[in-house]
Amino acid sequence: MSQEDTFKKIQEVLESLRPAIKIDGGDVELVSFDKGIASVRLYGACATCPVSLYTLKVGIETQLKKVIPNILEVVRVE
């Protein structure tokens, strides 16, 4: 899968997760994807939530890895 295709696929997966994230008053944006690392920015309630790392790793990263095998990690950027 090309870098561009991977970026688009990540955005599709994030779009599918967005309703659940928005229920809690948050949002997520894909900032970049490079060398297997997807960098995302969390907004709203997710930006300051003490369990946002759990949402990032267990929720977002797990789902992305299921769909896109070349995802190594998802990291949060400010």
Order of alpha helices (4+ residues) and beta strands (2+ residues): alpha-beta-beta-alpha-alpha-beta
